[in-house]
Amino acid sequence: MALPTVVFDFDGTLALGRGPVLAYARHVGEATGDETFLDALRTLLDDVDAGTTPFLDGYDAVRQLAVSRAVPDEVLQAAYQASRGDLGTPAAPVIAPEGLEPFLAALSRDARLVLATNAPETGAQRALEQLGAAEHLQLRHFAIGKPAGLAAVVATYLPDGPVLSIGDIWDYDLAPAEELGAATALVGPHADRTDVTPTMRATTLAGLYGDIQTWAALGGPGASAPAGVDSHHGKA
């Protein structure tokens, strides 16, 4: 019997709140001595949360603000890594979508649950425990290099059955999955984009709990293992 797989993005999908992004900006400001960096980032985040900026997400806002202030890439990378070390602590708290833990517990009865993120593993276990997701997301892929890396992860599971990829950035989290015939769910401030066609969409993951559970319970209606995809392709 085919086993549906649900692939979750991490930041902006499972892990909400400004804590990790503000930690990133704080480390940039401390490393560069720029006392205005954090406050400037806070202003940008208001528009990011409203979906009214070209920034992909809060992390992209930090990067672009840093570039505009000539912050060297090595400093930016070190600040990001330091912020991941803070993940799930009071210095970089994460917030779960409402009802996440019972949703994942119920969903795991009908589907394989997978985490696929560009973020490193640093701090992830602590954050997943804080979110109530650690015991339900046993299969985890870190630093995968989306978008290409997501295609590799999705291709790993398609031979076993249909796949649903969930995320907040279409080009990184969903487009590669759609190209392989997987179902997609777009969440976050850009969920109302009119130029993309996800299988389902909502402002928050919680708004899709019912649709996702129905998808999994019905055996993941939709394509699985399209031509050219086999169980040896793209192991992550």
Secondary structure as the mmCIF struct_conf table of DSSP 4:
data_model
#
loop_
_struct_conf.conf_type_id
_struct_conf.id
_struct_conf.beg_label_comp_id
_struct_conf.beg_label_asym_id
_struct_conf.beg_label_seq_id
_struct_conf.end_label_comp_id
_struct_conf.end_label_asym_id
_struct_conf.end_label_seq_id
STRN STRN1 THR A 5 PHE A 8
HELX_LH_PP_P HELX_LH_PP_P1 ASP A 9 ASP A 9
BEND BEND1 PHE A 10 PHE A 10
STRN STRN2 ASP A 11 ASP A 11
TURN_TY1_P TURN_TY1_P1 GLY A 12 LEU A 14
STRN STRN3 ALA A 15 LEU A 16
BEND BEND2 GLY A 17 ARG A 18
HELX_RH_AL_P HELX_RH_AL_P1 GLY A 19 THR A 32
TURN_TY1_P TURN_TY1_P2 GLY A 33 GLY A 33
TURN_TY1_P TURN_TY1_P3 GLU A 35 THR A 36
HELX_RH_AL_P HELX_RH_AL_P2 PHE A 37 ALA A 50
TURN_TY1_P TURN_TY1_P4 GLY A 51 GLY A 51
BEND BEND3 THR A 53 PRO A 54
BEND BEND4 LEU A 56 ASP A 57
HELX_RH_AL_P HELX_RH_AL_P3 GLY A 58 SER A 68
TURN_TY1_P TURN_TY1_P5 ARG A 69 ALA A 70
HELX_RH_AL_P HELX_RH_AL_P4 ASP A 73 GLY A 85
TURN_TY1_P TURN_TY1_P6 ASP A 86 ASP A 86
STRN STRN4 LEU A 87 LEU A 87
TURN_TY1_P TURN_TY1_P7 GLY A 88 GLY A 88
BEND BEND5 THR A 89 THR A 89
TURN_TY1_P TURN_TY1_P8 PRO A 90 ALA A 91
STRN STRN5 ALA A 92 ALA A 92
STRN STRN6 ILE A 95 ILE A 95
HELX_LH_PP_P HELX_LH_PP_P2 ALA A 96 PRO A 97
TURN_TY1_P TURN_TY1_P9 GLU A 98 GLY A 99
HELX_RH_AL_P HELX_RH_AL_P5 LEU A 100 LEU A 107
TURN_TY1_P TURN_TY1_P10 SER A 108 ASP A 110
BEND BEND6 ALA A 111 ALA A 111
STRN STRN7 ARG A 112 ALA A 116
BEND BEND7 ASN A 118 ALA A 119
BEND BEND8 GLU A 121 GLU A 121
TURN_TY1_P TURN_TY1_P11 THR A 122 GLY A 123
HELX_RH_AL_P HELX_RH_AL_P6 ALA A 124 LEU A 131
TURN_TY1_P TURN_TY1_P12 GLY A 132 GLY A 132
TURN_TY1_P TURN_TY1_P13 ALA A 134 HIS A 136
STRN STRN8 LEU A 139 HIS A 141
BEND BEND9 ALA A 143 ALA A 143
TURN_TY1_P TURN_TY1_P14 LYS A 146 PRO A 147
HELX_RH_AL_P HELX_RH_AL_P7 ALA A 148 TYR A 157
HELX_RH_3T_P HELX_RH_3T_P1 LEU A 158 ASP A 160
BEND BEND10 GLY A 161 GLY A 161
STRN STRN9 VAL A 163 GLY A 167
BEND BEND11 ASP A 168 ASP A 168
HELX_RH_PI_P HELX_RH_PI_P1 TRP A 170 LEU A 174
HELX_RH_AL_P HELX_RH_AL_P8 ALA A 175 GLU A 179
TURN_TY1_P TURN_TY1_P15 LEU A 180 GLY A 181
STRN STRN10 ALA A 183 VAL A 187
BEND BEND12 GLY A 188 GLY A 188
TURN_TY1_P TURN_TY1_P16 PRO A 189 ASP A 192
BEND BEND13 THR A 194 ASP A 195
BEND BEND14 THR A 199 THR A 199
STRN STRN11 MET A 200 ALA A 202
BEND BEND15 THR A 203 THR A 204
HELX_RH_3T_P HELX_RH_3T_P2 LEU A 205 LEU A 208
HELX_RH_AL_P HELX_RH_AL_P9 TYR A 209 ALA A 217
TURN_TY1_P TURN_TY1_P17 LEU A 218 GLY A 219
BEND BEND16 GLY A 222 GLY A 222
BEND BEND17 ALA A 225 ALA A 225
TURN_TY1_P TURN_TY1_P18 ALA A 227 GLY A 228
TURN_TY1_P TURN_TY1_P19 SER A 231 HIS A 232
BEND BEND18 HIS A 233 HIS A 233
#
